[in-house]
Structures are given as C-alpha cells and as structure tokens.
Amino acid sequence: MSEGKRITTKVSAEEINQQYKYIETMKQYNQGIISNMGKPVRYNIETFGCQMNENDSERLSGMLSEMGYSECSERKDSDLIIFNTCCVRENAEQKVYGHLGALKKLKETNPNLIIAICGCMMQQKEVVEHIKKTYKHVDIIFGTHNLYKFPELLNTAITTKSTVIDVWDSTGSIAENMPIARKDNIKAWVTVMYGCNNFCSYCIVPYVRGRERSRSLEEIKNEVEKLAADGCKEITLLGQNVNSYGKDLEGDVTFAGLLRELNKIQGIERIRFMTSHPKDLSDDLIYAIRDCEKVCEHLHLPVQAGSSKVLDEMNRKYKKEQYLELIEKVKSNIPGIALSTDIIVGFPGETEEDFSETLDVAAKVRFDMAYTFLYSKRTGTPAAKNPDQVPEEVKKQRFDKLLELQNKISKEINDELLGKEVEVLVEGLSKNSKTTYTGRTRENKIVNFKGSPDIVGKLVKVKIDEIQTWSLLGKIAEGQA
C-alpha cells in the first residue's frame, strides 16, 4: 500500500441490517394498507442523467419492491414518486423543477402521496434550499452518498408526517448487499466505483459524487456471477473513471485485472464499460480489451476538445497529440474497434482556431459516434467563473458544424457494413413494432431485423442490407433460428 493511500471501506453489516429492519417495518405497513384498500401500493421513479443514476434507480426499485410497493408508470396513480436527479447540465435541472411544480396539484388531490427527490442535484446546498422554500410539497430530500438509507428515510417521513432532509457532504464507504431490481434480464449495469478525483474545470461530478471509491473485486465478481446465474448475457461496468478502479483498494488491483477476472465467468457473453479517462488508459488495459474475448470492441474515450490550450484550461491532463497517439495505439492493438467520444463545444475562451483543432481530431480519429454538447455553466466549477464566455450563437454555429462532420463520418463507417454479417445480442422487440427485433453488435451499433420471441437473449448473425442514420437494418443470416 502506497504512503497516504486512502482505503475505501464498506458500510457496516450492522448498518445494512438496520435498513432491512426498516424494509420489514414498511412491508408490514404497506400490507395493512393493501388489505384495507384492496389495491396495491404503487411507486413511480423518474430518472434524469447518466447510467450511474439508472443503476441507482434500480437499487431504489429493489428496496421498494421488498417494502411491498409495485411499480407504476403513471404519476397520477402512484402513492410514492421519486425524482432521481442529474446536475451535469442546466436543462436537466430546469426539467426537474418543472416536474416538481406539476406535482403540487397531485399532492393536493392525494395528501397521502409521498414525494421524494434524490441524486446529484441534492448535493448542492443552494438547490436544497430552493426546494425547501419553493416546493414545500416535497417530503424527502436525500443525496448520492446515503442511497442505502432510503428505507429509514421513508419510514421517518411516513411516521412523523414531516419533511425529511438527509444530504451527506461525502462518504468514504460503499454500501453492499442492498436489494436491486433490474430493468433488463439480458443486460445489466454493474457499478464498479463511485466518485471522481479529476476535477475537470467544467464538471460538477467530483463535488456531487465525491472522491473515488472502488468496490471490492470479490463483491463485483459475486454480483456478476449472480447475474450470469439469472440468465444475464451482457454487463456494462460503470464508473466516472473506470480506469482508476482499484487505486484505493489494498493490493495490486487494477481495472485491467478486473476485466480479466470477469472474463472467466461462465454465462456472461459480453462485457462493456464506461467511462474511461484518456490520461489513465494504460497499455495493460488496452491489452486486456484485446485479449479478453468477452470484452467488446468498443471504447468510449471522451476527448472533450481538440485544442491543447483548451484541454489545459479544462484540466484534462493530456494534450491533443497525446490523445491521437493513444488512439493509434488502441487501433493498432485492436483492429476494427469502434470509438465513441464526448465533445464540449464553446468552452470559455475557445477561439475559432481552437474549434478547428476539435474538427481536426474528429476527422483524424473518425469516431463511430460523438456525444456533442454545448458548454453549460455549472455553478461551483472553475470554468463558470471564467469571464471569457463564448456567445450562444457562436456555440450553436460551431455545434452544427461539428455535427455535420461527425454525421458524415458515422454514415461512412456504417456504410462499410452493408452486405456484411454481424453478431447481434437480441434484446427484444423494437419500439413500436410487434415483429421487428432489436439488438447491438459488439461494436455497440443498433441493428433491427425481423425475428421471433425465441431468439431474445441469444447471439445471432444478421446480414446488414440497409444503413439508416442511427441504426442498421438486416435479416437473420441463413441457417439460424
């Protein structure tokens, strides 16, 4: 163990057991309501933001299911409504406030309705104060660090009939062995670490998710083995920066080593992960992606900007040339790998010359897909204080130019698949269709095709016969079900 290394600990078994006692108390309470009313007690969770939030909502759903609640798709029919929030972009916050305002009438109609709000937004003191002042119909406010305590918070809100606010500034512990209700039985999110130590100048995540904390290798393996036993075929490992996995654990634990261990688990067919930080993408990790047959040939590697000057302002800790060298190393070791990225347009101080560097990176790397964003001020981050903000109309012009280039590249890459056979994990029926099935290639490309229920959850070969903007159309190859 290196000197000064901060070791992540687990929430004690005693604390977890205490939450299960609250779960049992709530279960008995709800059984009484169900018996008296003759109808189920229902909950609705609305999730904003990233896959980490989606995974957190699955954990809330697991707790609620154990407490005797049934999931409900309609707010108006719910006895409990939870908003799991995101604060990475301003428009996500405004959406939440709009939805909260709409709940006031529901609360007036049904005074017994419990309204809870949690997630990243709640880690900002000014947001909590605003909600307390403006949305007095909210019953429970909690953050990202004490999700596991939700049964206790819910029990307190119901028994005291008072507003419960419990937001922790930070935690060095990870809660294991709490219930979880997966949305999908074929694919699953598996969080391997929480928090971030990078402090990019535009990003609020380290302030709301805390410092990096890694789950133990054994806990992750146990979760994935259980998923495999339940029939799950694909896992996606989650972390704000998965490349840093293990740095806070005892022993020589790395993300590459984790991939190699999970690659051995029988029943799992595919392994994906996100997100990687370029500064921490080691040779060992590249070799693990290359050598582990279950790890998919897709890497999401956010570049954020093409200008070394802007990257320095962003505190990304790499230069344009280093990123391009890294991409070449990835491509030479893993031929045919699909690359996706995140790009911020209009970062404070970005000039036309800086933006042209971003276009240059997009043209040289040829990303399969780029998630492009207009820079959004986040209060509390260094970039928000920068006086050299780029005008909105300039940001929009640059955004459209980048989008035009990236769409062209994406189409050219996809066109190369025309007439070829690809391996697809069948996820189920496509939206708005009873005969068209959908799935993804190992390179994370969406493929739609005619099929039947018996192929769901299976790997099939599909011949691509039409290229659409964001998806591929095909037919199941001859000789398959």
C-alpha positions in Angstrom: 0.0 0.0 0.0 1.5 3.3 -1.0 2.0 6.0 1.6 -1.1 8.2 2.2 -3.3 5.9 0.1 -6.9 6.4 1.1 -8.6 3.0 1.5 -12.3 2.6 0.8 -14.4 0.8 3.4 -17.8 -0.9 3.4 -20.8 0.3 5.3 -21.0 -2.0 8.3 -23.2 -5.1 8.2 -24.9 -3.7 11.3 -26.0 -0.6 9.4 -27.2 -2.6 6.4 -29.2 -4.9 8.7 -30.8 -1.9 10.3 -32.1 -0.8 6.8 -33.5 -4.3 6.3 -35.4 -3.8 9.6 -36.9 -0.7 8.2 -37.8 -2.5 5.0 -39.7 -5.1 7.0 -41.5 -2.4 9.0 -42.5 -0.7 5.8 -43.6 -4.0 4.3 -46.0 -4.7 7.2 -47.3 -1.1 7.0 -48.0 -1.5 3.3 -49.6 -4.9 3.7 -52.1 -3.2 6.1 -52.9 -0.5 3.5 -53.3 -3.1 0.8 -55.6 -5.2 3.0 -57.7 -2.2 3.9 -57.8 -0.5 0.5 -58.0 -3.7 -1.7 -55.4 -2.3 -4.1 -51.6 -2.3 -4.5 -49.4 0.4 -3.1 -47.5 1.8 -6.1 -44.4 3.8 -6.8 -43.0 5.7 -9.8 -39.3 6.6 -10.3 -38.2 9.1 -12.9 -34.5 9.1 -13.6 -32.6 12.0 -15.1 -29.0 11.8 -16.2 -26.4 9.0 -16.7 -26.2 5.3 -16.4 -25.0 5.7 -12.8 -28.3 7.3 -12.0 -30.1 4.5 -13.8 -28.3 2.0 -11.7 -29.1 3.9 -8.5 -32.8 3.9 -9.5 -32.6 0.1 -9.9 -31.4 0.0 -6.3 -34.3 2.2 -5.1 -36.7 -0.1 -7.0 -35.2 -3.1 -5.3 -35.8 -1.6 -1.9 -39.3 -0.5 -2.7 -40.2 -3.9 -4.1 -39.0 -5.5 -0.8 -41.2 -3.0 1.1 -44.3 -4.2 -0.8 -44.6 -1.5 -3.4 -45.5 -2.2 -7.0 -44.0 -0.2 -9.9 -46.4 2.2 -11.7 -45.8 4.0 -15.0 -48.2 6.9 -14.2 -47.6 9.6 -11.6 -51.3 10.1 -11.0 -51.8 6.5 -9.9 -48.7 6.4 -7.6 -48.6 6.5 -3.8 -44.8 7.4 -3.9 -43.0 9.4 -6.6 -39.2 9.7 -6.7 -37.2 12.0 -8.9 -33.6 10.8 -9.2 -31.8 13.9 -10.5 -28.8 15.0 -12.5 -26.9 18.3 -12.4 -24.3 17.9 -15.2 -26.3 20.2 -17.4 -28.6 23.1 -16.6 -31.5 21.9 -18.7 -31.7 18.7 -16.6 -32.2 20.8 -13.5 -34.8 23.0 -15.1 -36.8 19.9 -16.2 -36.8 18.7 -12.6 -38.1 22.0 -11.3 -40.9 21.9 -13.9 -41.9 18.4 -12.9 -41.8 19.2 -9.2 -44.1 22.1 -9.8 -46.6 19.9 -11.6 -46.7 17.5 -8.6 -48.3 20.1 -6.4 -51.8 19.5 -7.7 -51.3 15.8 -7.3 -50.4 16.3 -3.7 -53.4 18.5 -3.1 -55.6 15.7 -4.6 -53.9 13.0 -2.6 -52.4 14.3 0.7 -51.0 10.8 1.4 -48.8 10.9 -1.7 -45.1 10.8 -0.8 -42.8 12.8 -3.0 -39.0 12.2 -2.8 -36.2 13.8 -4.6 -32.6 12.5 -4.6 -29.4 12.3 -6.7 -26.7 14.7 -7.8 -28.8 17.9 -7.7 -29.4 17.4 -4.0 -25.6 17.6 -3.3 -25.8 21.3 -4.0 -26.8 23.3 -0.9 -28.5 26.1 -2.9 -30.7 23.6 -4.7 -31.8 22.0 -1.4 -32.6 25.5 0.0 -34.5 26.4 -3.2 -36.6 23.2 -3.0 -37.4 23.7 0.7 -38.5 27.2 0.0 -40.4 26.8 -3.3 -41.6 23.2 -3.3 -43.0 22.6 0.2 -44.9 19.6 -1.0 -41.7 17.5 -1.2 -41.5 15.0 1.6 -38.0 13.5 1.3 -34.7 15.1 0.1 -31.5 12.9 0.1 -28.3 12.8 -1.9 -26.0 10.4 -3.6 -24.0 9.2 -0.6 -26.7 7.7 1.5 -29.0 6.0 -1.0 -28.9 2.8 1.1 -30.7 4.7 3.9 -33.8 5.3 1.9 -35.9 2.7 3.8 -35.2 4.6 7.0 -35.9 8.0 5.5 -39.2 6.8 4.0 -40.3 5.3 7.3 -39.4 8.5 9.1 -41.4 10.7 6.6 -44.5 8.5 6.9 -44.5 8.1 10.7 -43.6 11.7 11.5 -45.6 13.3 8.6 -42.8 15.8 8.3 -40.2 16.7 5.7 -37.1 14.6 5.9 -33.8 16.1 4.6 -30.7 14.0 4.8 -27.8 15.0 2.5 -24.3 14.0 3.3 -21.3 16.0 2.1 -19.2 12.9 1.4 -18.6 9.3 2.4 -15.6 7.0 2.1 -17.8 3.9 2.4 -19.7 1.7 0.0 -22.9 0.0 0.8 -23.1 -3.6 -0.4 -25.9 -6.2 -0.2 -28.9 -3.9 -0.6 -31.8 -5.1 -2.9 -31.8 -4.3 -6.6 -34.5 -4.7 -9.2 -33.0 -4.9 -12.7 -34.9 -3.3 -15.6 -33.5 -5.8 -18.0 -32.7 -9.5 -17.6 -30.5 -9.7 -20.6 -28.2 -6.7 -20.0 -27.2 -5.2 -16.6 -25.4 -2.2 -15.3 -22.7 -3.0 -12.7 -21.2 -0.1 -10.8 -17.6 -0.8 -10.0 -16.6 2.5 -8.5 -18.1 5.8 -7.4 -16.9 9.4 -7.5 -14.1 11.1 -9.3 -10.7 12.7 -8.4 -10.1 14.5 -11.7 -11.8 17.9 -11.1 -12.1 18.9 -14.8 -12.8 22.6 -14.6 -16.3 22.4 -16.3 -17.5 19.4 -14.3 -19.7 19.2 -11.2 -19.3 15.4 -10.6 -16.5 15.4 -8.1 -18.5 17.8 -5.9 -21.7 15.8 -6.0 -20.5 12.2 -6.3 -17.4 12.6 -4.0 -13.9 11.2 -4.3 -13.2 7.9 -6.0 -14.3 4.8 -4.1 -13.8 1.3 -5.6 -16.0 -1.7 -4.8 -14.0 -4.8 -3.9 -13.1 -7.3 -6.6 -14.9 -10.1 -4.8 -18.2 -8.1 -4.4 -18.2 -7.3 -8.1 -17.4 -10.9 -9.1 -20.2 -12.1 -6.8 -22.7 -9.7 -8.4 -21.7 -10.7 -11.9 -21.8 -14.4 -11.1 -25.4 -14.0 -9.8 -26.3 -12.1 -12.9 -25.0 -14.9 -15.0 -26.9 -17.4 -13.0 -30.1 -15.4 -13.6 -29.5 -15.5 -17.4 -27.9 -12.1 -18.0 -25.7 -12.1 -21.1 -24.1 -8.7 -21.1 -22.8 -6.4 -18.4 -21.7 -2.8 -18.6 -19.2 -1.8 -15.9 -19.8 1.8 -14.6 -17.7 4.4 -13.0 -17.0 8.1 -13.6 -13.4 7.0 -14.4 -13.2 3.2 -14.6 -9.5 3.4 -15.4 -8.8 4.5 -11.8 -10.5 1.4 -10.4 -8.5 -0.2 -7.6 -6.3 2.7 -6.7 -8.0 3.0 -3.3 -8.0 -0.8 -2.6 -5.4 -2.8 -0.8 -3.1 -4.9 -3.0 -2.4 -4.7 -6.7 -5.9 -4.3 -8.0 -6.4 -2.7 -11.5 -9.3 -2.3 -13.9 -7.4 -4.4 -16.5 -7.2 -7.1 -13.8 -10.9 -6.8 -13.1 -11.7 -7.3 -16.8 -9.6 -10.4 -16.9 -11.3 -11.9 -13.8 -14.8 -11.1 -15.1 -13.9 -12.6 -18.5 -13.7 -16.0 -16.8 -17.3 -16.0 -15.6 -19.4 -18.6 -17.3 -22.7 -17.4 -18.9 -21.7 -13.8 -19.5 -21.2 -13.3 -23.2 -20.3 -9.7 -23.4 -18.5 -7.1 -21.2 -18.6 -3.4 -21.8 -17.5 -0.4 -19.6 -17.7 3.3 -19.3 -16.3 5.9 -18.8 -12.5 5.9 -19.5 -10.3 8.9 -19.0 -7.5 9.2 -21.6 -4.9 10.1 -19.0 -5.4 6.8 -17.3 -5.8 4.4 -20.3 -2.8 2.1 -19.6 -1.2 -0.3 -22.1 -2.3 -3.1 -19.7 -5.9 -2.1 -20.2 -5.5 -1.9 -24.0 -4.1 -5.4 -23.9 -6.9 -6.6 -21.6 -9.5 -5.3 -24.1 -7.6 -7.1 -26.9 -7.1 -10.4 -25.1 -10.4 -10.9 -23.3 -12.8 -12.4 -25.8 -15.9 -11.3 -23.9 -14.8 -7.6 -23.7 -16.5 -5.9 -26.7 -14.6 -4.0 -29.4 -15.9 -0.6 -28.4 -14.2 2.1 -26.4 -15.8 5.3 -25.2 -12.9 7.7 -24.7 -14.0 11.4 -24.1 -11.7 13.9 -25.8 -13.8 16.9 -24.9 -11.8 19.3 -27.1 -9.1 19.2 -29.8 -7.1 22.2 -28.7 -4.3 21.5 -26.3 -4.8 25.0 -24.9 -8.5 24.3 -24.2 -7.7 20.9 -22.8 -5.3 22.6 -20.3 -8.0 25.1 -19.3 -10.3 22.1 -18.8 -7.7 20.4 -16.6 -7.8 17.3 -18.7 -4.1 16.5 -18.1 -3.3 15.5 -21.7 -2.6 17.2 -25.0 -4.1 16.8 -28.4 -1.0 14.9 -29.7 -1.1 12.5 -26.7 -4.8 11.7 -27.3 -4.1 11.0 -31.0 -1.1 8.8 -30.1 -3.3 6.9 -27.7 -6.0 6.3 -30.3 -3.3 5.0 -32.7 -2.1 2.6 -30.1 -5.7 1.4 -29.5 -6.4 0.9 -33.2 -3.1 -1.0 -33.8 -3.7 -3.4 -31.0 -7.5 -3.8 -31.6 -8.2 -3.6 -35.3 -11.8 -2.8 -36.1 -12.5 -1.3 -32.7 -15.4 1.2 -32.6 -14.6 4.5 -30.9 -17.1 7.0 -29.4 -16.4 10.2 -27.5 -17.8 13.2 -25.7 -17.0 16.7 -27.1 -17.9 20.1 -25.5 -18.4 23.0 -27.9 -17.9 26.6 -26.8 -15.8 26.1 -23.7 -14.9 29.5 -22.2 -12.1 31.1 -24.2 -12.5 28.7 -27.2 -11.4 30.5 -30.4 -12.2 29.6 -34.0 -8.6 28.2 -34.2 -9.3 26.1 -31.1 -12.5 24.8 -32.5 -10.8 23.9 -35.8 -8.5 21.7 -33.7 -11.6 19.9 -32.5 -12.7 19.3 -36.1 -9.2 18.1 -36.9 -9.4 15.5 -34.1 -12.8 14.3 -35.2 -11.5 14.0 -38.8 -8.3 12.1 -37.8 -9.8 9.7 -35.3 -13.0 9.1 -37.2 -15.3 8.3 -34.2 -18.2 6.0 -34.8 -20.2 8.3 -32.7 -19.7 11.5 -30.8 -21.9 12.8 -28.0 -21.7 16.6 -28.5 -22.7 19.2 -26.0 -22.9 23.0 -25.9 -20.8 24.2 -22.9 -23.2 24.7 -19.9 -22.1 26.7 -16.8 -22.2 24.7 -13.6 -22.1 26.9 -10.5 -19.2 25.9 -8.3 -16.9 24.9 -11.1 -13.8 27.0 -12.1 -15.0 27.3 -15.7 -18.2 29.0 -14.6 -16.1 31.9 -13.2 -14.2 32.4 -16.5 -15.2 35.9 -17.9 -14.4 34.8 -21.5 -17.7 33.0 -22.2 -18.4 32.2 -25.8 -21.7 33.7 -27.1 -24.6 31.3 -27.6 -25.0 32.0 -31.3 -21.3 31.2 -31.9 -21.6 28.0 -29.8 -24.6 27.0 -31.9 -22.8 27.6 -35.2 -19.8 25.6 -34.1 -22.0 22.8 -32.8 -23.8 22.5 -36.1 -20.5 22.4 -38.0 -19.2 19.6 -35.8 -22.4 17.7 -36.0 -22.4 17.9 -39.8 -18.8 16.5 -39.9 -19.5 13.7 -37.4 -22.7 12.6 -39.0 -20.9 12.2 -42.3 -18.1 10.2 -40.7 -20.6 8.0 -38.8 -22.5 7.3 -42.1 -19.3 6.4 -44.0 -18.3 4.0 -41.2 -21.7 2.3 -41.2 -21.8 2.1 -45.0 -18.9 -0.3 -44.8 -21.1 -2.8 -43.0 -23.6 -3.0 -45.9 -23.9 -6.7 -47.0 -21.8 -8.0 -44.1 -22.8 -10.3 -41.4 -22.6 -9.1 -37.8 -23.1 -10.7 -34.4 -26.1 -9.3 -32.5 -27.3 -9.9 -29.0 -31.1 -9.8 -29.3 -32.6 -7.6 -26.7 -36.2 -7.8 -27.6 -38.9 -6.2 -29.7 -38.0 -2.8 -31.3 -40.2 0.1 -30.1 -43.5 0.5 -31.9 -43.3 -2.9 -33.5 -44.6 -6.4 -32.8 -42.4 -8.2 -35.4 -39.2 -6.2 -35.6 -36.5 -7.2 -33.1 -33.5 -5.1 -32.0 -30.1 -5.7 -30.6 -26.5 -4.4 -30.7 -23.3 -5.5 -32.3 -20.1 -6.0 -30.3 -19.2 -2.5 -31.6 -22.4 -1.1 -30.0 -24.3 -0.5 -33.2 -28.1 -0.8 -33.1 -29.5 -3.4 -35.5 -33.2 -4.0 -36.3 -34.5 -7.1 -38.0 -37.5 -9.5 -38.3 -37.5 -12.3 -35.8 -39.4 -14.3 -33.3 -39.6 -14.4 -29.4 -37.4 -17.5 -29.1 -34.3 -15.5 -30.2 -34.5 -13.0 -27.4 -31.3 -13.2 -25.3 -29.4 -15.1 -27.9 -26.5 -14.2 -30.1 -27.4 -14.3 -33.8 -25.8 -13.4 -37.1 -27.6 -10.7 -39.0 -26.8 -9.7 -42.6 -27.0 -5.9 -43.0 -29.0 -4.8 -46.0 -29.8 -1.2 -45.2 -28.0 1.7 -43.5 -30.0 4.2 -41.6 -28.8 7.4 -39.8 -28.5 5.9 -36.3 -29.2 2.2 -36.9 -28.8 -0.7 -39.2 -31.4 -2.9 -40.8 -30.9 -6.5 -41.7 -32.1 -10.1 -41.9 -31.1 -13.0 -39.8 -28.5 -15.0 -41.7 -29.5 -18.3 -43.3 -29.2 -21.4 -41.2 -30.2 -19.7 -37.9 -33.5 -19.6 -35.9 
